Amino acid sequence: MTASTQNAPAKTRADNALLSATRAELRRLVRWPATWVLGGVWLTLQMLFAFAFPYIAYATGDPDAFQGGPMDQILDSMLPQSLPETLIAGTPMFGGAIVLIFAALAVGSAYSWGTWKTVLTQGPGRAAATGGLAAAVGVCVAGLVAVSTAVTYGLSLLVAAVESQEVVAPVWGDFAASVAGSGLILGMWAAAGLFLGAVTRGPALSVGLGLLWTFAVENLLRGAAALIDGLSYATDLLPGSGAGSLAGALGAASDGADGTPGVLDVLTGPQAAVLLGVYIAVFLALTFALIRRRDVA
């Protein structure tokens, strides 16, 4: 009997354990009110800032009511041809913060409720349980991107119909890149949330630390980089810098008077994509290591 034949049953059991853990975590997350509340918050923000507020500015003829700019430019930003930019613009900061909260709560609440202790001591093993949770969170993030894409496209078609504008389809290559980029950005922040939940072993502190980093620490560091020579080399490699640069490379307006908060241009698109991939790998590796090595109490 060969070694591969001997190892086959063990590998099959591990695969089955991972699949079972993923299914169990998906059932928990789908039935969890926080999943739907946070998803609804993101869709609401997307509708308000990408369509409702710009349309009010356009309809009233007052560009200063939202973000300024010529009327035709405001209208164009809500039409289907601008879908790639519209879809990804809010993901570096607002969308990222929401999925970070979701992932941190998914891990932290399992500790605070005591369910993680039962799963890790009597379930399929720590590696399978952790992998199942990470996979389930990834499926939820992918679902959020899909729903957000559908809603955004539907609203852009509605604006075109109301304003009697010709429907011009987006450049499909740009559209595909925007969808993939949104998934990569949100996936990175979700991995960061898993890591914070594993570090703190509780929901409140992990969420607080994540929001503090997302909205305050990185911005303060980038502000200090303008005053301290050489600091920009470090701040350009921060998670938010990678996320914002990828959004900027895919067409979102850079942060500024008429731009979107969190969108940057400090890295090229390929550089930002590689940086985000590295962060995802590092955050997941640290999460697995923490859950595997530490006491669950």
Secondary structure as UniProt FT lines:
FT   HELIX           3..31
FT   HELIX           33..47
FT   HELIX           48..52
FT   HELIX           53..60
FT   HELIX           63..65
FT   TURN            66..67
FT   HELIX           71..76
FT   TURN            77..78
FT   HELIX           80..82
FT   HELIX           83..89
FT   HELIX           91..95
FT   HELIX           96..113
FT   HELIX           115..122
FT   HELIX           126..162
FT   TURN            163..164
FT   HELIX           172..200
FT   HELIX           203..212
FT   HELIX           213..217
FT   HELIX           218..225
FT   TURN            226..227
FT   TURN            229..230
FT   HELIX           231..235
FT   TURN            236..237
FT   HELIX           239..249
FT   TURN            250..251
FT   TURN            261..262
FT   HELIX           269..293
//
